Amino acid sequence: MLALLAIASLSVCTVEDARYRMRTAPDIVATFHDVENGRDWPSRIALDIHIGASGRDYWFLPWNGGTDGLAHLASTTDVRSASWRPPSPDDGKERPIGDIDYIGTDASYHVYEGVPVRNGVAPAHMLMPNLGDVLWHLTPPDKRDAAPKQFFDLVGCSKSK
């Protein structure tokens, strides 16, 4: 009950202030960052998934699947880099590990339509069901990371991450 109250108190958190931790792998954390990524990526945020075991970060840009109603994350390079430019939305180039699926929910696990956007309400939980498969099947093998098929839970809300 206390955990649900804690999550409920964070429900007014904006996406870019939210901090997440993977439920069964607490060394895997996720944060959204403001980014000016052009008209092709209208959410104006990027998601950083940090794998504590390897120290690697994976960056993604949210996008909606159009008429299928599904939400996705397109991999990209580190958006903090001075040379970063958003990838083309159509050709798939500059997407180091391709795309992954995305599901965001409120504290009661009602699924949100679409992807998170800057200044929007942060989801209480997020699931990227194929994240582990994508991270494990990277080549070469020394770049593999493991991630269970599990929810990320909202654990904090702060302007300073």
Backbone as a printed PyTorch tensor [residue, N CA C, xyz], in Angstrom:
tensor([[[  0.8150,  -1.1930,   0.0000],
         [  0.0000,   0.0000,   0.0000],
         [  0.8630,   1.2630,   0.0000]],

        [[  1.9280,   1.2540,   0.8080],
         [  2.8110,   2.4180,   0.8450],
         [  3.4820,   2.6550,  -0.4960]],

        [[  3.8380,   1.5490,  -1.1780],
         [  4.4700,   1.7010,  -2.4900],
         [  3.5210,   2.3740,  -3.4700]],

        [[  2.2380,   1.9880,  -3.4430],
         [  1.2640,   2.6230,  -4.3320],
         [  1.0680,   4.0890,  -3.9930]],

        [[  1.0770,   4.4260,  -2.7050],
         [  0.9630,   5.8280,  -2.3150],
         [  2.1640,   6.6240,  -2.7820]],

        [[  3.3450,   6.0290,  -2.6970],
         [  4.5530,   6.7140,  -3.1660],
         [  4.4730,   6.9720,  -4.6590]],

        [[  4.0220,   5.9800,  -5.4240],
         [  3.8750,   6.1480,  -6.8690],
         [  2.8220,   7.2020,  -7.1690]],

        [[  1.7180,   7.1700,  -6.4620],
         [  0.6500,   8.1530,  -6.6860],
         [  1.1480,   9.5660,  -6.4390]],

        [[  2.0050,   9.7430,  -5.4360],
         [  2.5170,  11.0830,  -5.1500],
         [  3.4490,  11.5770,  -6.2450]],

        [[  4.0090,  10.6480,  -7.0390],
         [  4.8820,  11.0370,  -8.1340],
         [  4.1100,  11.2520,  -9.4340]],

        [[  2.8170,  10.9770,  -9.4340],
         [  2.0520,  10.9910, -10.6780],
         [  1.9570,  12.3740, -11.3140]],

        [[  2.2730,  13.4190, -10.6030],
         [  2.2540,  14.7510, -11.1740],
         [  3.6140,  15.1370, -11.7510]],

        [[  4.4980,  14.2200, -11.7870],
         [  5.8460,  14.4340, -12.3150],
         [  5.7870,  14.6040, -13.8340]],

        [[  6.5580,  15.5490, -14.3710],
         [  6.6640,  15.6640, -15.8270],
         [  7.6940,  14.6660, -16.3310]],

        [[  7.5370,  14.2830, -17.5690],
         [  8.3790,  13.2640, -18.1840],
         [  9.8640,  13.5850, -18.0180]],

        [[ 10.2480,  14.8080, -18.3200],
         [ 11.6810,  15.1320, -18.3110],
         [ 12.2810,  15.1940, -16.9040]],

        [[ 11.4460,  15.1750, -15.8660],
         [ 11.9500,  15.1700, -14.4860],
         [ 11.9150,  13.7810, -13.8520]],

        [[ 11.3870,  12.8010, -14.5710],
         [ 11.1760,  11.4640, -14.0200],
         [ 12.4470,  10.6180, -14.0180]],

        [[ 12.5610,   9.7890, -12.9880],
         [ 13.6360,   8.7960, -12.8880],
         [ 12.9970,   7.4280, -12.6600]],

        [[ 13.5100,   6.4230, -13.3580],
         [ 12.9560,   5.0760, -13.3070],
         [ 14.0340,   4.0610, -12.9530]],

        [[ 13.6060,   2.9770, -12.3460],
         [ 14.4880,   1.8590, -12.0270],
         [ 13.7640,   0.5860, -12.4640]],

        [[ 14.5140,  -0.3530, -13.0670],
         [ 13.9100,  -1.6070, -13.4660],
         [ 13.6040,  -2.4310, -12.2210]],

        [[ 12.4200,  -2.9450, -12.1610],
         [ 11.8890,  -3.5980, -10.9650],
         [ 12.7750,  -4.7350, -10.4470]],

        [[ 13.2270,  -5.6280, -11.2980],
         [ 14.0220,  -6.7700, -10.8320],
         [ 15.5080,  -6.6370, -11.1390]],

        [[ 15.9010,  -5.5240, -11.6930],
         [ 17.3110,  -5.2630, -11.9970],
         [ 17.5860,  -3.7970, -11.6640]],

        [[ 17.7270,  -3.4740, -10.3700],
         [ 17.8000,  -2.0670,  -9.9510],
         [ 19.0180,  -1.3020, -10.4620]],

        [[ 19.9900,  -2.0040, -11.0550],
         [ 21.1280,  -1.2750, -11.6270],
         [ 20.8210,  -0.7620, -13.0360]],

        [[ 19.6270,  -1.0540, -13.5490],
         [ 19.2050,  -0.5310, -14.8460],
         [ 18.2380,   0.6210, -14.5760]],

        [[ 18.6490,   1.8120, -14.9830],
         [ 17.8550,   3.0060, -14.7220],
         [ 17.5350,   3.7160, -16.0390]],

        [[ 16.4570,   4.4790, -16.0200],
         [ 16.0280,   5.1960, -17.2210],
         [ 15.6450,   6.6200, -16.8500]],

        [[ 16.0520,   7.5540, -17.6960],
         [ 15.6970,   8.9630, -17.5220],
         [ 15.4210,   9.5690, -18.8930]],

        [[ 14.4950,  10.5100, -18.9080],
         [ 14.2130,  11.2620, -20.1250],
         [ 14.9840,  12.5730, -20.0760]],

        [[ 15.3600,  13.0530, -21.2510],
         [ 16.1050,  14.3040, -21.3640],
         [ 15.4840,  15.1560, -22.4620]],

        [[ 15.4340,  16.4550, -22.2220],
         [ 14.9800,  17.3900, -23.2550],
         [ 15.9420,  17.3300, -24.4270]],

        [[ 15.4080,  17.3730, -25.6170],
         [ 16.2490,  17.4020, -26.8030],
         [ 15.4690,  18.0740, -27.9270]],

        [[ 16.1480,  18.9050, -28.6560],
         [ 15.5430,  19.5280, -29.8370],
         [ 15.8920,  18.6220, -31.0080]],

        [[ 14.9430,  17.7810, -31.3620],
         [ 15.2510,  16.7700, -32.3630],
         [ 14.4680,  16.9260, -33.6610]],

        [[ 13.9420,  18.0850, -33.8880],
         [ 13.3350,  18.3780, -35.1840],
         [ 11.8930,  17.9190, -35.3160]],

        [[ 11.2710,  18.2970, -36.4050],
         [  9.8510,  18.0170, -36.6160],
         [  9.5570,  16.5400, -36.8090]],

        [[ 10.5610,  15.7540, -37.1790],
         [ 10.3390,  14.3270, -37.3880],
         [ 10.2090,  13.5450, -36.0850]],

        [[ 10.6340,  14.1270, -34.9790],
         [ 10.5910,  13.4840, -33.6680],
         [  9.9010,  14.4470, -32.7030]],

        [[  8.5760,  14.5790, -32.7770],
         [  7.8570,  15.6480, -32.0770],
         [  7.7700,  15.5220, -30.5540]],

        [[  8.2090,  14.4300, -29.9560],
         [  8.1180,  14.3070, -28.4960],
         [  9.0730,  15.2680, -27.7800]],

        [[ 10.1280,  15.6800, -28.4670],
         [ 11.1380,  16.6150, -27.9510],
         [ 11.8330,  16.1000, -26.6880]],

        [[ 11.9250,  14.7740, -26.5600],
         [ 12.6640,  14.1470, -25.4690],
         [ 13.4170,  12.9450, -26.0170]],

        [[ 14.4130,  12.5230, -25.2600],
         [ 15.1470,  11.2900, -25.5510],
         [ 15.1970,  10.4890, -24.2570]],

        [[ 15.1970,   9.1810, -24.3880],
         [ 15.2670,   8.2850, -23.2380],
         [ 16.6570,   7.6920, -23.1460]],

        [[ 17.2560,   7.7950, -21.9670],
         [ 18.5570,   7.1890, -21.6780],
         [ 18.3110,   5.9880, -20.7820]],

        [[ 18.7440,   4.8130, -21.2350],
         [ 18.7060,   3.6160, -20.3950],
         [ 20.1430,   3.2900, -20.0460]],

        [[ 20.4430,   3.3530, -18.7570],
         [ 21.8000,   3.1120, -18.2630],
         [ 21.8610,   1.7190, -17.6410]],

        [[ 22.8090,   0.9160, -18.1090],
         [ 23.0230,  -0.4340, -17.5840],
         [ 24.1920,  -0.3560, -16.6080]],

        [[ 23.8910,  -0.4500, -15.3160],
         [ 24.9170,  -0.2950, -14.2930],
         [ 26.0370,  -1.3190, -14.3830]],

        [[ 25.7150,  -2.5700, -14.7290],
         [ 26.7230,  -3.6300, -14.7710],
         [ 27.8310,  -3.3460, -15.7760]],

        [[ 27.4820,  -2.7660, -16.9140],
         [ 28.4840,  -2.4900, -17.9550],
         [ 28.8820,  -1.0240, -18.0020]],

        [[ 28.0560,  -0.1600, -17.4270],
         [ 28.3140,   1.2760, -17.5070],
         [ 27.8850,   1.8830, -18.8330]],

        [[ 27.2310,   1.0920, -19.6900],
         [ 26.8210,   1.6010, -21.0000],
         [ 25.4610,   2.2970, -20.9210]],

        [[ 25.2940,   3.2740, -21.7910],
         [ 24.0360,   3.9900, -21.9440],
         [ 23.4930,   3.7350, -23.3410]],

        [[ 22.1870,   3.5770, -23.4140],
         [ 21.4980,   3.4030, -24.6840],
         [ 20.4720,   4.5130, -24.7950]],

        [[ 20.4840,   5.2020, -25.9300],
         [ 19.6300,   6.3640, -26.1430],
         [ 18.5550,   6.0500, -27.1730]],

        [[ 17.3570,   6.5820, -26.9160],
         [ 16.2150,   6.3140, -27.7800],
         [ 15.3680,   7.5690, -27.9610]],

        [[ 14.7250,   7.6540, -29.1290],
         [ 13.7610,   8.7150, -29.4180],
         [ 12.3790,   8.0740, -29.5560]],

        [[ 11.3910,   8.5590, -28.8050],
         [ 10.0410,   7.9980, -28.8820],
         [  9.3610,   8.3350, -30.2130]],

        [[  8.5910,   7.3650, -30.7200],
         [  7.7810,   7.6190, -31.9120],
         [  6.5410,   6.7290, -31.8910]],

        [[  5.4790,   7.2810, -32.4420],
         [  4.2100,   6.5590, -32.5310],
         [  4.1470,   5.7970, -33.8410]],

        [[  3.5260,   4.6260, -33.7920],
         [  3.4830,   3.7420, -34.9600],
         [  2.4300,   4.0730, -35.9880]],

        [[  1.8350,   5.2080, -35.8950],
         [  0.8390,   5.5890, -36.8980],
         [ -0.4950,   4.9320, -36.6380]],

        [[ -1.0700,   4.3450, -37.6590],
         [ -2.4230,   3.8100, -37.5420],
         [ -2.5080,   2.5450, -36.7040]],

        [[ -1.3860,   1.8980, -36.4080],
         [ -1.4610,   0.6810, -35.5910],
         [ -1.6020,   0.9930, -34.1040]],

        [[ -1.4310,   2.2580, -33.7090],
         [ -1.6130,   2.6570, -32.3190],
         [ -0.5100,   2.2170, -31.3830]],

        [[  0.5360,   1.6170, -31.9070],
         [  1.6380,   1.1600, -31.0710],
         [  2.6750,   2.2650, -30.8960]],

        [[  3.4350,   2.1540, -29.8100],
         [  4.4800,   3.1390, -29.5200],
         [  5.8390,   2.4360, -29.5590]],

        [[  6.8450,   3.1790, -29.9850],
         [  8.1730,   2.6070, -30.1710],
         [  9.2400,   3.5920, -29.7150]],

        [[ 10.4510,   3.0660, -29.6040],
         [ 11.6220,   3.8840, -29.3110],
         [ 12.6780,   3.5630, -30.3610]],

        [[ 13.1600,   4.5830, -31.0480],
         [ 14.2020,   4.4150, -32.0600],
         [ 15.5480,   4.6840, -31.4070]],

        [[ 16.4780,   3.7470, -31.5470],
         [ 17.7920,   3.9720, -30.9410],
         [ 18.5170,   5.0900, -31.6760]],

        [[ 19.3430,   5.7690, -30.9260],
         [ 20.1410,   6.8500, -31.4820],
         [ 21.4570,   6.8920, -30.7040]],

        [[ 22.3410,   7.7480, -31.1020],
         [ 23.5890,   7.9240, -30.3690],
         [ 23.3580,   8.9060, -29.2240]],

        [[ 24.3600,   9.1190, -28.4250],
         [ 24.2650,   9.9640, -27.2340],
         [ 23.8460,  11.3830, -27.6130]],

        [[ 22.6720,  11.7870, -27.1600],
         [ 22.1290,  13.0960, -27.5290],
         [ 22.8780,  14.2390, -26.8600]],

        [[ 23.7210,  13.9230, -25.8780],
         [ 24.5040,  14.9730, -25.2070],
         [ 25.7450,  15.3570, -25.9880]],

        [[ 26.0920,  14.5750, -26.9880],
         [ 27.2670,  14.8360, -27.8050],
         [ 27.0510,  16.0850, -28.6600]],

        [[ 28.0780,  16.9140, -28.7530],
         [ 27.9840,  18.1360, -29.5570],
         [ 27.7170,  17.8250, -31.0280]],

        [[ 28.1150,  16.6500, -31.4940],
         [ 27.9350,  16.2940, -32.8980],
         [ 26.6270,  15.5410, -33.1600]],

        [[ 25.8050,  15.3350, -32.1270],
         [ 24.5750,  14.5570, -32.3120],
         [ 23.6000,  15.2600, -33.2340]],

        [[ 23.0310,  14.4850, -34.1210],
         [ 21.9460,  14.9320, -34.9800],
         [ 20.8800,  13.8440, -34.9520]],

        [[ 19.5980,  14.2100, -35.0070],
         [ 18.5580,  13.1800, -35.0120],
         [ 18.6420,  12.3250, -36.2710]],

        [[ 18.3560,  11.0350, -36.1260],
         [ 18.3690,  10.1720, -37.3060],
         [ 17.1890,  10.4600, -38.2170]],

        [[ 17.3230,  10.0490, -39.4490],
         [ 16.1990,  10.1470, -40.3720],
         [ 15.1080,   9.2000, -39.8790]],

        [[ 13.8580,   9.6280, -39.8930],
         [ 12.8010,   8.7430, -39.4090],
         [ 12.4810,   7.5890, -40.3510]],

        [[ 12.9450,   7.6660, -41.5870],
         [ 12.5320,   6.6850, -42.5820],
         [ 13.5790,   5.6420, -42.9530]],

        [[ 14.8590,   5.9940, -42.9370],
         [ 15.8210,   5.0520, -43.4960],
         [ 16.4410,   4.0920, -42.4850]],

        [[ 16.2450,   4.3160, -41.1950],
         [ 16.7880,   3.3900, -40.2000],
         [ 18.2750,   3.5260, -39.9680]],

        [[ 18.9590,   4.3550, -40.7430],
         [ 20.3800,   4.5790, -40.5120],
         [ 20.5450,   5.3780, -39.2260]],

        [[ 21.7100,   5.3240, -38.6740],
         [ 22.0380,   6.0490, -37.4430],
         [ 21.1900,   5.5560, -36.2680]],

        [[ 20.7300,   4.3180, -36.3510],
         [ 20.0110,   3.6840, -35.2460],
         [ 20.8520,   2.4820, -34.8150]],

        [[ 21.7500,   2.6890, -33.8590],
         [ 22.7450,   1.6580, -33.5310],
         [ 22.1760,   0.2810, -33.1930]],

        [[ 21.0180,   0.2310, -32.5470],
         [ 20.4400,  -1.0740, -32.2100],
         [ 18.9910,  -1.1830, -32.6730]],

        [[ 18.6060,  -0.3890, -33.6390],
         [ 17.2580,  -0.4780, -34.1870],
         [ 16.2030,   0.1360, -33.2820]],

        [[ 15.0120,  -0.4370, -33.3310],
         [ 13.8730,   0.0650, -32.5730],
         [ 13.4490,  -0.9570, -31.5220]],

        [[ 12.8060,  -0.4590, -30.4590],
         [ 12.1940,  -1.3400, -29.4750],
         [ 10.7610,  -0.8710, -29.2360]],

        [[  9.9410,  -1.7780, -28.7370],
         [  8.5590,  -1.4460, -28.4210],
         [  8.4910,  -0.7490, -27.0740]],

        [[  7.4600,   0.0540, -26.8800],
         [  7.2870,   0.8360, -25.6510],
         [  5.8330,   0.7880, -25.2030]],

        [[  5.6300,   0.5550, -23.9010],
         [  4.3070,   0.6370, -23.2860],
         [  4.4550,   1.4390, -22.0030]],

        [[  3.6740,   2.4940, -21.8590],
         [  3.6590,   3.2920, -20.6370],
         [  2.2990,   3.1600, -19.9660]],

        [[  2.2980,   3.1440, -18.6210],
         [  1.0380,   3.0140, -17.8940],
         [  0.9790,   4.0000, -16.7370]],

        [[ -0.2300,   4.1850, -16.2200],
         [ -0.3830,   4.9490, -14.9950],
         [ -0.1480,   4.0190, -13.8070]],

        [[ -0.3560,   4.5120, -12.5910],
         [ -0.0810,   3.7220, -11.3860],
         [ -0.9710,   2.4890, -11.2790]],

        [[ -2.1390,   2.5020, -11.9260],
         [ -3.0490,   1.3530, -11.9030],
         [ -2.8690,   0.4420, -13.1200]],

        [[ -1.8200,   0.6770, -13.8700],
         [ -1.4730,  -0.1100, -15.0560],
         [ -2.4600,   0.0600, -16.2020]],

        [[ -3.1350,   1.1980, -16.2670],
         [ -3.9140,   1.5240, -17.4540],
         [ -2.9210,   2.0250, -18.4990]],

        [[ -2.9780,   1.4730, -19.6750],
         [ -2.0110,   1.7820, -20.7240],
         [ -2.2880,   3.1520, -21.3290]],

        [[ -1.2210,   3.9440, -21.4470],
         [ -1.3080,   5.2380, -22.1250],
         [ -1.2250,   5.0230, -23.6270]],

        [[ -1.9740,   5.8010, -24.3530],
         [ -1.8590,   5.8070, -25.8130],
         [ -0.6490,   6.6520, -26.1860]],

        [[  0.1240,   6.2020, -27.1180],
         [  1.2330,   6.9920, -27.6200],
         [  2.4450,   6.9970, -26.7110]],

        [[  3.3650,   7.8700, -27.0680],
         [  4.6400,   7.9630, -26.3640],
         [  4.6590,   9.1760, -25.4490]],

        [[  5.5650,   9.1760, -24.4920],
         [  5.7010,  10.3600, -23.6400],
         [  6.2060,  11.5540, -24.4530]],

        [[  5.8240,  12.7340, -24.0140],
         [  6.2540,  13.9690, -24.6690],
         [  6.7300,  14.9600, -23.6140]],

        [[  7.5820,  15.8750, -24.0310],
         [  8.0810,  16.9020, -23.1220],
         [  6.9150,  17.6250, -22.4570]],

        [[  7.0520,  17.8570, -21.1660],
         [  6.0580,  18.5180, -20.3170],
         [  4.8100,  17.6770, -20.0590]],

        [[  4.7720,  16.4480, -20.5720],
         [  3.6380,  15.5670, -20.3090],
         [  3.7930,  14.8860, -18.9530]],

        [[  2.7310,  14.2520, -18.5030],
         [  2.7620,  13.5090, -17.2380],
         [  3.6040,  12.2540, -17.4230]],

        [[  4.5280,  12.0400, -16.4940],
         [  5.4040,  10.8750, -16.5590],
         [  4.6130,   9.6050, -16.2820]],

        [[  4.8310,   8.5630, -17.0770],
         [  4.1780,   7.2950, -16.7660],
         [  4.6810,   6.7580, -15.4190]],

        [[  3.8160,   6.0710, -14.6960],
         [  4.2260,   5.4530, -13.4310],
         [  5.0600,   4.2000, -13.6910]],

        [[  4.7740,   3.5340, -14.8030],
         [  5.4900,   2.3150, -15.1700],
         [  5.7220,   2.3240, -16.6750]],

        [[  6.8410,   1.7330, -17.0900],
         [  7.1400,   1.5880, -18.5090],
         [  7.6250,   0.1680, -18.7500]],

        [[  7.2540,  -0.3760, -19.8880],
         [  7.7080,  -1.7020, -20.2890],
         [  8.2190,  -1.6260, -21.7150]],

        [[  9.4050,  -2.1460, -21.9180],
         [  9.9740,  -2.2860, -23.2520],
         [ 10.2090,  -3.7890, -23.4340]],

        [[  9.1990,  -4.5150, -23.9140],
         [  9.2490,  -5.9740, -23.8800],
         [ 10.4030,  -6.6080, -24.6420]],

        [[ 10.9200,  -5.9650, -25.6630],
         [ 12.0180,  -6.5580, -26.4230],
         [ 13.3700,  -5.8990, -26.1400]],

        [[ 13.4780,  -5.1150, -25.0880],
         [ 14.7480,  -4.4730, -24.7400],
         [ 15.8520,  -5.5000, -24.5100]],

        [[ 15.5850,  -6.5190, -23.7000],
         [ 16.6010,  -7.5320, -23.3990],
         [ 17.1010,  -8.2460, -24.6360]],

        [[ 16.1860,  -8.6190, -25.5350],
         [ 16.5850,  -9.2870, -26.7730],
         [ 17.5070,  -8.4020, -27.5970]],

        [[ 17.1310,  -7.1380, -27.7170],
         [ 17.9230,  -6.2170, -28.5250],
         [ 19.3120,  -6.0090, -27.9110]],

        [[ 19.3800,  -5.8130, -26.5990],
         [ 20.6780,  -5.5820, -25.9580],
         [ 21.5620,  -6.8230, -25.9990]],

        [[ 20.9770,  -8.0000, -25.9060],
         [ 21.7650,  -9.2290, -25.8850],
         [ 22.2980,  -9.5990, -27.2560]],

        [[ 21.5600,  -9.2790, -28.2910],
         [ 21.9600,  -9.6980, -29.6320],
         [ 22.7890,  -8.6650, -30.3710]],

        [[ 23.3530,  -7.7270, -29.6230],
         [ 24.2930,  -6.7980, -30.2480],
         [ 25.5530,  -7.5580, -30.6260]],

        [[ 26.2090,  -7.0790, -31.6460],
         [ 27.4980,  -7.6580, -31.9840],
         [ 28.5320,  -6.5560, -31.9130]],

        [[ 29.7350,  -6.8040, -31.5410],
         [ 30.2950,  -8.0920, -31.1340],
         [ 29.8210,  -8.5140, -29.7410]],

        [[ 30.0390,  -9.7790, -29.3800],
         [ 29.5510, -10.2920, -28.1020],
         [ 30.0420,  -9.5260, -26.8720]],

        [[ 31.1870,  -8.8780, -26.9390],
         [ 31.6830,  -8.1370, -25.7680],
         [ 30.8890,  -6.8610, -25.5050]],

        [[ 29.9490,  -6.5450, -26.3750],
         [ 29.0950,  -5.3720, -26.1820],
         [ 27.6950,  -5.7630, -25.7130]],

        [[ 27.4950,  -7.0340, -25.3600],
         [ 26.1760,  -7.4940, -24.9470],
         [ 25.8390,  -7.0250, -23.5410]],

        [[ 24.5790,  -6.6740, -23.3610],
         [ 24.0420,  -6.3670, -22.0450],
         [ 22.7880,  -7.1910, -21.8450]],

        [[ 22.5140,  -7.5230, -20.6030],
         [ 21.3140,  -8.2900, -20.2680],
         [ 20.3010,  -7.3640, -19.5940]],

        [[ 19.0410,  -7.5850, -19.8990],
         [ 17.9440,  -6.8530, -19.2560],
         [ 16.7390,  -7.7820, -19.2350]],

        [[ 16.1700,  -8.0240, -18.0640],
         [ 14.9930,  -8.8950, -18.0040],
         [ 13.7750,  -8.2190, -18.6290]],

        [[ 12.7930,  -9.0100, -18.9890],
         [ 11.5240,  -8.4760, -19.4980],
         [ 10.7220,  -8.0550, -18.2730]],

        [[ 10.8710,  -6.7870, -17.8940],
         [ 10.3080,  -6.3140, -16.6350],
         [  9.9720,  -4.8280, -16.7380]],

        [[  9.1100,  -4.3760, -15.8590],
         [  8.7220,  -2.9690, -15.8260],
         [  9.8130,  -2.0880, -15.2300]],

        [[  9.8820,  -0.8700, -15.7520],
         [ 10.5850,   0.2190, -15.0960],
         [  9.5390,   0.9200, -14.2370]],

        [[  9.8770,   1.2270, -12.9940],
         [  8.9680,   1.9130, -12.0970],
         [  9.4860,   3.3250, -11.8180]],

        [[  8.5890,   4.2830, -11.7770],
         [  8.9300,   5.6570, -11.4310],
         [  9.4000,   5.6810,  -9.9760]],

        [[ 10.6290,   6.1480,  -9.7600],
         [ 11.2010,   6.1600,  -8.4040],
         [ 11.5590,   7.5600,  -7.9290]],

        [[ 11.5100,   8.5320,  -8.8140],
         [ 11.8610,   9.8790,  -8.4010],
         [ 11.4520,  10.9050,  -9.4220]],

        [[ 11.3800,  12.1350,  -8.9420],
         [ 10.9870,  13.2410,  -9.8020],
         [ 11.7810,  14.4620,  -9.3630]],

        [[ 12.7290,  14.8700, -10.2000],
         [ 13.5810,  15.9770,  -9.8180],
         [ 14.1410,  16.6340, -11.0660]],

        [[ 14.2890,  17.9470, -11.0030],
         [ 14.8920,  18.6610, -12.1180],
         [ 16.3710,  18.3470, -12.2440]],

        [[ 17.0120,  17.9770, -11.1300],
         [ 18.4330,  17.6110, -11.1860],
         [ 18.5440,  16.1040, -11.1030]],

        [[ 19.0810,  15.5120, -12.1560],
         [ 19.2020,  14.0580, -12.1900],
         [ 20.6120,  13.7010, -11.8440]]])
